[in-house]
Amino acid sequence: MHRSNFFVVIGLGVVSALSMTVGCKQFGGDFSSTENSVNQSVVFTQASQKLWASYISSLQTSRIQADCMPRYIPAAKGVPERGIFLAYHGYTACPQQYFELGEKLAAKGYHVLSPLLPGHGYKFNEKNQDDIRDLPMLREWKEYTTFAKQMDAIVKAGGGDKVVMGLSVGGAVAANSGAAKGIYNRQLLSVPMFEMSFGFDPVGSAVTVGLIAASRAYPLLEKLQIGWGKNCKTTERIGVEGFGRAGVCDFLVSNLSSVSALGKYTARVLEEMKDSDKIVTQFVGVEGDGAVNTTKTAQVFRKYSAGFLNSKMCNYPKGVPHSFLSRADNPNEDKFWLERSMADIVNFVVDGTFFPALAEKNAQGISFCHTK
């Protein structure tokens, strides 16, 4: 995502604050068709197919934006099946963030699953107002970890190589999947949301963090509506030549409190994990991230990697946005890093090659990722 300001409406005016992620596209995978060769897959097995189909049938699909439907991309025909790649999108975003990457991995023999996070992706009304009724509130934050377990069951029922990835809040969800013993071979945690950032607007972000804390004592504050700001609903939704982000732009203080609780919990899970339970992990951050605290991410990485050599981290330099993976996110910017990023992700997923890093390091001692 880029530096899309979000706004908090409180009494005397509008306080600009934090920033995050947005995007989306269509659903694929018709398991009712006997012509679909995936039915005979030894990797995305019939057991996995049935569980995925059950997940789809549980959704209120009439409420979901067309570009936000969960998507399944089968491994390309004529290519040996390698395994299953599970990809969680970012907060208020959609599976669209993985459509381009998913096609690249399908061409390598992976069955790609891009589910929709709980309560996300519903249609907005004629007044451009978002439907956020089902976004998890603070007391419902465990819906994210429960959702991870549901997806884990689908992957576990399959065969082959198994890799999970997540972006932002999706990175925290992915880390919970990766913590499930004996399922995944590798995980890629991209700008994982362990702790929120004070970002591009320290004053506005401080107000937002204060609202989150105050809402625990004053429940009425939980339902105060905030969001990514006007630009999210105009420039970003419209995009360039009709190609832009889907997803939602509005949410409540309690919705943000929910992902904050998820992040804190997930950080503890990774920091306290036994080496014997860890899997090959690539952490990826962004310098000056306006959505997540990259310093916290580095702290979690150091604790996770202490005594465990099969984990690496690199940060993209300033100028690369938080939501860096999709052309639909921030459609007006030059994505100079994207081709290299896609290539590095594909290499990590396919054969476990860590992102090559530059010799230069930041103040925390974290190397920089390549952008070209």
C-alpha positions as CSV (number, residue, x, y, z in Angstrom):
1,M,0.0,0.0,0.0
2,H,1.1,3.5,-0.3
3,R,0.8,6.5,2.0
4,S,-2.9,6.7,1.7
5,N,-3.8,8.8,4.8
6,F,-6.6,7.7,7.0
7,F,-8.8,10.0,8.9
8,V,-10.3,10.0,12.3
9,V,-13.4,12.1,12.8
10,I,-13.6,13.4,16.3
11,G,-15.7,16.3,17.5
12,L,-13.8,19.4,16.3
13,G,-12.4,18.1,13.1
14,V,-10.6,15.5,11.1
15,V,-7.3,14.1,12.3
16,S,-5.0,12.7,9.6
17,A,-3.4,9.4,10.7
18,L,-1.8,6.1,9.7
19,S,-1.8,4.2,6.4
20,M,-2.2,0.7,5.0
21,T,-3.3,-1.5,2.2
22,V,-6.1,-2.2,-0.4
23,G,-6.9,-4.2,-3.6
24,C,-8.9,-7.3,-5.3
25,K,-10.2,-9.6,-8.3
26,Q,-12.2,-12.8,-9.1
27,F,-12.9,-16.3,-8.0
28,G,-11.8,-19.4,-9.8
29,G,-11.9,-23.2,-9.4
30,D,-15.2,-25.0,-10.3
31,F,-15.0,-28.4,-8.6
32,S,-18.4,-29.4,-9.9
33,S,-17.0,-29.7,-13.4
34,T,-15.7,-33.1,-14.5
35,E,-13.7,-31.3,-17.2
36,N,-11.6,-29.7,-14.5
37,S,-8.4,-31.8,-14.5
38,V,-7.6,-30.6,-11.0
39,N,-10.1,-33.2,-9.7
40,Q,-7.5,-35.8,-10.5
41,S,-4.7,-34.0,-8.8
42,V,-2.4,-35.9,-6.4
43,V,-1.4,-32.6,-4.8
44,F,-4.6,-30.5,-4.6
45,T,-6.4,-33.7,-3.6
46,Q,-10.2,-34.3,-3.7
47,A,-10.1,-33.9,0.1
48,S,-8.5,-30.5,-0.3
49,Q,-10.9,-29.6,-3.1
50,K,-13.9,-30.5,-0.9
51,L,-12.7,-28.4,2.0
52,W,-12.0,-25.4,-0.3
53,A,-15.5,-25.8,-1.9
54,S,-17.0,-25.9,1.6
55,Y,-15.2,-22.7,2.5
56,I,-16.6,-21.0,-0.6
57,S,-20.1,-22.2,0.0
58,S,-20.0,-20.7,3.5
59,L,-19.5,-17.2,2.2
60,Q,-22.3,-14.7,1.4
61,T,-21.0,-14.3,-2.1
62,S,-23.8,-11.9,-3.1
63,R,-22.3,-9.4,-0.7
64,I,-18.7,-9.7,-1.9
65,Q,-17.2,-7.4,-4.5
66,A,-16.5,-9.2,-7.8
67,D,-12.8,-8.4,-7.5
68,C,-12.7,-9.7,-4.0
69,M,-13.9,-13.2,-4.4
70,P,-11.5,-15.9,-3.1
71,R,-9.5,-17.3,-6.0
72,Y,-8.0,-20.7,-6.8
73,I,-5.5,-21.0,-9.6
74,P,-4.7,-24.6,-10.6
75,A,-1.2,-25.7,-11.5
76,A,-0.6,-25.1,-15.2
77,K,-1.3,-28.1,-17.5
78,G,1.8,-29.8,-18.8
79,V,3.9,-28.8,-15.8
80,P,4.7,-31.3,-13.0
81,E,2.7,-30.5,-9.9
82,R,4.9,-29.1,-7.1
83,G,2.6,-28.3,-4.3
84,I,0.2,-25.8,-2.7
85,F,0.8,-22.1,-2.2
86,L,-1.5,-20.3,0.3
87,A,-1.5,-16.5,0.2
88,Y,-3.2,-14.2,2.6
89,H,-3.9,-10.6,1.5
90,G,-3.5,-7.4,3.6
91,Y,-5.9,-5.5,5.8
92,T,-9.0,-4.1,4.0
93,A,-7.6,-5.5,0.8
94,C,-8.4,-8.6,-1.3
95,P,-7.0,-11.7,-3.0
96,Q,-6.4,-9.4,-6.0
97,Q,-3.0,-8.7,-4.5
98,Y,-1.8,-12.2,-5.5
99,F,-3.4,-12.6,-8.9
100,E,-0.2,-11.8,-10.9
101,L,2.1,-13.7,-8.6
102,G,-0.4,-16.6,-8.5
103,E,-0.2,-17.0,-12.2
104,K,3.6,-17.1,-12.1
105,L,3.5,-19.8,-9.4
106,A,0.8,-21.8,-11.2
107,A,3.2,-21.9,-14.2
108,K,5.8,-23.4,-11.9
109,G,3.4,-26.2,-10.8
110,Y,1.8,-24.8,-7.7
111,H,-1.9,-24.8,-6.9
112,V,-2.5,-21.3,-5.6
113,L,-5.1,-20.5,-3.0
114,S,-6.0,-16.8,-2.2
115,P,-8.8,-16.7,0.4
116,L,-10.6,-13.6,1.6
117,L,-9.9,-12.6,5.2
118,P,-13.0,-12.6,7.5
119,G,-15.4,-9.7,7.0
120,H,-13.4,-8.2,4.1
121,G,-14.3,-7.3,0.6
122,Y,-18.0,-6.5,0.8
123,K,-19.7,-4.3,-1.7
124,F,-20.1,-0.6,-1.1
125,N,-23.4,1.2,-1.6
126,E,-24.5,3.8,-4.1
127,K,-23.2,6.5,-1.8
128,N,-19.7,4.8,-1.8
129,Q,-20.2,3.7,1.8
130,D,-18.5,0.5,2.7
131,D,-20.2,-2.5,4.3
132,I,-17.9,-3.3,7.3
133,R,-20.5,-5.0,9.4
134,D,-18.6,-8.2,9.6
135,L,-15.0,-6.9,10.0
136,P,-13.7,-8.5,13.3
137,M,-14.0,-6.3,16.3
138,L,-11.5,-6.3,19.2
139,R,-13.3,-9.1,21.0
140,E,-13.4,-11.1,17.8
141,W,-9.7,-10.9,16.9
142,K,-9.3,-14.7,17.2
143,E,-11.5,-15.0,14.1
144,Y,-8.2,-14.4,12.2
145,T,-6.4,-17.3,13.9
146,T,-9.5,-19.6,13.5
147,F,-9.5,-18.7,9.8
148,A,-5.9,-19.7,9.6
149,K,-6.7,-23.1,11.0
150,Q,-9.5,-23.5,8.5
151,M,-7.1,-22.8,5.6
152,D,-4.4,-25.0,7.2
153,A,-6.8,-28.0,7.1
154,I,-7.3,-27.4,3.3
155,V,-3.5,-27.4,2.7
156,K,-2.9,-30.3,5.1
157,A,-5.3,-32.5,3.2
158,G,-3.2,-32.0,0.0
159,G,0.3,-33.2,-1.0
160,G,3.5,-31.9,-2.3
161,D,5.5,-28.8,-1.2
162,K,3.5,-26.4,0.9
163,V,4.3,-22.7,1.2
164,V,2.4,-20.0,3.0
165,M,2.7,-16.2,2.5
166,G,1.0,-13.2,3.9
167,L,1.1,-9.4,3.4
168,S,0.6,-7.0,6.3
169,V,-2.2,-8.3,8.5
170,G,-2.2,-11.3,6.2
171,G,1.5,-11.7,7.2
172,A,0.4,-12.1,10.8
173,V,-2.3,-14.6,9.7
174,A,0.4,-16.5,7.7
175,A,2.7,-16.7,10.7
176,N,-0.1,-18.4,12.6
177,S,-0.4,-20.9,9.7
178,G,3.3,-21.4,9.6
179,A,3.3,-22.2,13.4
180,A,1.0,-25.1,12.7
181,K,3.2,-28.2,13.2
182,G,4.0,-30.4,10.3
183,I,2.1,-28.7,7.5
184,Y,4.3,-26.1,5.8
185,N,7.8,-26.3,4.4
186,R,8.3,-22.5,4.1
187,Q,6.7,-19.2,4.9
188,L,7.2,-15.7,3.5
189,L,6.1,-13.0,5.9
190,S,5.9,-9.8,3.9
191,V,5.6,-6.5,6.0
192,P,3.9,-8.6,8.7
193,M,1.8,-6.5,11.1
194,F,3.2,-7.3,14.5
195,E,2.9,-3.7,15.7
196,M,1.4,-0.7,14.1
197,S,3.6,2.1,12.8
198,F,3.6,5.8,13.7
199,G,4.1,6.2,10.0
200,F,4.0,9.2,7.8
201,D,1.9,11.2,10.3
202,P,3.2,10.7,13.8
203,V,0.5,13.0,15.4
204,G,-2.4,11.4,13.6
205,S,-1.1,8.0,14.3
206,A,-0.6,8.8,18.0
207,V,-4.2,9.9,18.2
208,T,-5.3,6.7,16.6
209,V,-3.2,4.6,18.9
210,G,-4.6,6.6,21.8
211,L,-8.2,5.9,20.6
212,I,-7.5,2.2,20.5
213,A,-6.2,2.3,24.0
214,A,-9.0,4.5,25.3
215,S,-11.7,2.3,23.6
216,R,-11.0,-0.4,26.1
217,A,-12.1,1.9,28.9
218,Y,-14.8,3.7,26.9
219,P,-16.6,1.2,24.7
220,L,-18.5,3.9,22.8
221,L,-15.2,4.8,21.1
222,E,-15.0,1.3,19.6
223,K,-17.6,2.2,17.1
224,L,-16.0,5.4,16.0
225,Q,-15.5,5.2,12.2
226,I,-12.1,5.9,10.7
227,G,-10.6,4.9,7.4
228,W,-8.0,5.5,4.7
229,G,-9.4,8.9,3.6
230,K,-11.1,10.3,0.5
231,N,-8.4,9.4,-1.9
232,C,-9.0,5.7,-1.1
233,K,-12.5,5.9,-2.5
234,T,-11.7,8.2,-5.5
235,T,-8.3,7.9,-7.1
236,E,-7.5,4.4,-5.8
237,R,-10.9,2.8,-6.6
238,I,-11.0,4.4,-10.0
239,G,-7.4,3.7,-10.7
240,V,-5.8,4.1,-14.1
241,E,-8.1,3.4,-17.1
242,G,-10.5,1.6,-14.8
243,F,-7.8,-0.6,-13.2
244,G,-7.7,0.1,-9.5
245,R,-8.1,-1.4,-6.1
246,A,-11.1,-3.0,-4.6
247,G,-11.7,-3.7,-1.0
248,V,-12.9,-1.4,1.7
249,C,-11.7,2.1,2.8
250,D,-13.7,2.5,6.0
251,F,-13.4,0.6,9.4
252,L,-14.0,1.2,13.1
253,V,-11.6,1.8,15.9
254,S,-12.4,-1.6,17.2
255,N,-11.6,-3.2,13.9
256,L,-8.1,-1.7,14.1
257,S,-7.9,-2.9,17.7
258,S,-8.6,-6.4,16.5
259,V,-5.6,-6.5,14.2
260,S,-3.5,-4.9,16.8
261,A,-4.3,-7.7,19.2
262,L,-3.6,-10.3,16.5
263,G,-0.2,-8.7,15.9
264,K,0.8,-8.8,19.5
265,Y,-0.3,-12.4,19.9
266,T,1.5,-13.5,16.7
267,A,4.8,-11.7,17.7
268,R,4.7,-13.7,21.0
269,V,4.1,-17.0,19.1
270,L,7.2,-16.5,16.9
271,E,9.4,-15.1,19.7
272,E,8.6,-18.0,22.0
273,M,8.7,-20.8,19.4
274,K,11.0,-23.8,19.9
275,D,13.7,-24.2,17.2
276,S,12.3,-27.7,16.5
277,D,9.0,-26.2,15.5
278,K,10.3,-23.5,13.2
279,I,10.3,-23.6,9.4
280,V,12.3,-21.9,6.7
281,T,11.2,-18.2,6.8
282,Q,11.8,-15.1,4.8
283,F,10.9,-11.9,6.5
284,V,10.5,-8.8,4.2
285,G,10.1,-5.2,5.4
286,V,9.9,-1.7,4.0
287,E,12.0,1.2,5.3
288,G,9.8,3.9,6.7
289,D,6.7,1.8,6.5
290,G,3.7,3.9,7.3
291,A,1.6,0.9,8.4
292,V,3.7,-1.5,10.4
293,N,6.6,-1.0,12.8
294,T,9.6,-2.3,10.9
295,T,11.7,-2.1,14.0
296,K,9.4,-4.5,15.8
297,T,9.5,-6.8,12.8
298,A,13.3,-6.8,13.0
299,Q,13.1,-7.6,16.7
300,V,10.7,-10.6,16.1
301,F,13.0,-11.8,13.3
302,R,16.1,-11.7,15.5
303,K,14.4,-13.7,18.3
304,Y,13.0,-16.2,15.7
305,S,16.4,-16.6,14.0
306,A,18.5,-16.8,17.1
307,G,20.0,-20.3,16.9
308,F,18.0,-21.0,13.8
309,L,19.8,-20.4,10.6
310,N,17.0,-21.0,8.1
311,S,15.5,-17.6,8.3
312,K,16.5,-14.3,6.7
313,M,15.2,-10.7,6.5
314,C,15.7,-7.8,4.2
315,N,14.0,-4.5,3.8
316,Y,13.1,-2.6,0.7
317,P,14.4,1.0,0.7
318,K,12.3,4.0,1.1
319,G,10.2,4.7,-2.0
320,V,8.8,1.2,-2.0
321,P,5.3,1.3,-0.4
322,H,3.8,-1.0,2.3
323,S,1.5,-2.7,-0.2
324,F,4.2,-3.4,-2.8
325,L,3.0,-6.6,-4.4
326,S,0.0,-5.6,-6.6
327,R,-0.2,-3.3,-9.6
328,A,-3.8,-2.5,-8.5
329,D,-2.6,-1.0,-5.2
330,N,-1.6,2.6,-5.7
331,P,-2.2,2.3,-9.5
332,N,-0.6,5.7,-10.3
333,E,2.9,4.9,-9.1
334,D,5.9,3.6,-10.9
335,K,6.5,0.1,-9.5
336,F,10.2,0.0,-10.3
337,W,10.8,-2.8,-7.7
338,L,7.9,-5.1,-8.7
339,E,9.5,-7.4,-11.3
340,R,12.5,-8.1,-9.1
341,S,10.3,-8.7,-6.1
342,M,8.1,-11.1,-8.0
343,A,11.2,-13.0,-9.2
344,D,12.6,-13.3,-5.7
345,I,9.3,-14.5,-4.3
346,V,9.0,-17.2,-7.0
347,N,12.5,-18.4,-6.3
348,F,11.9,-18.6,-2.6
349,V,8.6,-20.5,-3.1
350,V,9.9,-22.9,-5.6
351,D,13.3,-23.9,-4.2
352,G,13.7,-22.0,-0.9
353,T,16.2,-19.5,-2.1
354,F,16.3,-16.5,0.2
355,F,16.0,-13.0,-1.2
356,P,19.5,-11.8,-2.3
357,A,20.4,-8.9,-0.1
358,L,22.7,-5.9,-0.6
359,A,25.8,-5.3,1.5
360,E,24.3,-2.1,2.8
361,K,22.3,-2.3,6.1
362,N,19.9,-0.1,8.0
363,A,20.3,1.2,11.5
364,Q,19.0,-2.1,12.9
365,G,21.5,-4.1,11.0
366,I,19.0,-5.4,8.5
367,S,20.2,-5.7,4.9
368,F,18.3,-4.1,1.9
369,C,16.5,-6.2,-0.6
370,H,17.2,-5.8,-4.3
371,T,14.8,-3.7,-6.3
372,K,16.3,-4.4,-9.8
